[in-house]
Amino acid sequence: MTRVAGIDCGTNAIRLLVADCDLATGELVEVDRRMIIVRLGQGVDKTGRLAPEALERTFAACREYAAVIKELGAERVRFVATSASRDAENRDEFVRGVLDILGVEPEVISGDQEAEFSFTGATKELTAHEHLERPFLVVDIGGGSTEFVVGEEHVRAARSVDVGCVRMTERHLVVDGVVTDPPTETQIAAVRADIEAALDLAAETVPLAEARTLVGLAGSVTTIAAIALGLPEYESAAIHHSRISYDQVREITGRMLTSTHAERAAIPVMHPGRVDVIGAGALVLLAIMERIGATEVVVSEHDILDGIAWNAALGTG
C-alpha cells in the first residue's frame, strides 16, 4: 500500500484526500477526507484576478492540510488547481504561496485533464456494476466550470465548459454586490441561456446523446441528493451511489430557486458556503438531465479527488 495525499483546489472549495492505494488490486482505502469552502474564485469572472482575501482563505486551508499530511505520513502529495486559477492573471502569486506552505507546486491543469481525473475517480468502482448501462456520462459541476466525460472503462471524449454554480451566481444572480434572494424569473432565464449554450459547446466534442448512465459529481449534486434522501445530516455513505430521479431534481431545483437565504440555510445538509450558489448548481444538473433525457442521476462521492490520489500513487500525469 502506498499512502498518498491528493488536493483539489477548485473555484469554491479546497479538498484533501489522504488514502492508501494498492496498485496490485486497484483498492483505494480512505484515511482522511475533508473540505473547506474558500471561494478562491471570488470575483475572478469579473476582474480576472484572484482576490487577496480569497488567496488568504486558501492559504489558511493549505496550512491546515499541511499539518494533516505530515501527521498521517503521506509519501506523495499531488496538488491540482482547477478553473479559478486557470483564469487568473495573478496565478503566479497563488502558485508561490502553495509551494511555500506544502512544498509542492500546484498543477494548474487543463479542463480536459480535469475531466480525465474526474472520470477515473467516479467510475473505478462503477465498472463492476453490470446492471449499469454503458457508456457513462460523468458530469462534474464545479464552482467555475462543468466537466463532461463519456466513456466505458476509459475516457472516449471530454469537454470542460465555463458554467458552474459560483460563476453563474456571480454573473446573473448578483445585483450591486448582493445575491438576489430569491432570483427573478429574468435572472433564472439568463442562467438557463448560458447553461444551454454551454451544453451546445459540450455536445460538439462529447456525444451526450449516447449516454446511458448519468453519473453526477461534486457539491451541488451531492447536496441535492442529500436533500432528496431527506437526511438529517450530511452522510457520505448514504449519498454515494444513490440514484436520484429527474422528478426529484426538478422539484428541488424549483425549491432552491424560490426559497430565501434563511430557508436554504435551515436545510440540515446544506453547507453554509453553498447556500447562495445551490440554486445555480441545481439548474445546471436539471438542464443536463433534460438535454440527454436522463430519468435519474447516479451520485458519486468519488470524483476528481480520488482520481488525483490514484495518479499520485501511480506517479502519472
ABEGO torsion letter per residue (X at the ends): XBBBBBBBBBAABBBBBBBBBBAAAGBBBBABBBBBBAGAABGAAAAGBBBAAAAAAAAAAAAAAAAAAAAAGBABBBBBBBAAAAABAAAAAAAAAAAAAAGBBBBBBBAAAAAAAAAAAAAAAAAABAABBOBBBBBBBBAABBBBBBBBABBABBBBBBBBAAAAAAAAABBGGBBBOBBBAAAAAAAAAAAAAAAAAAAAABBAAABABBBBBEAAAAAAAAAAAGBABBBAAAABGBBBBAAAAAAAAAAAAABBAAAAAABAABBAAAAAAAAAAAAAAAAAAAAAGBABBBBBABBAAAAAAAAAAAGBX
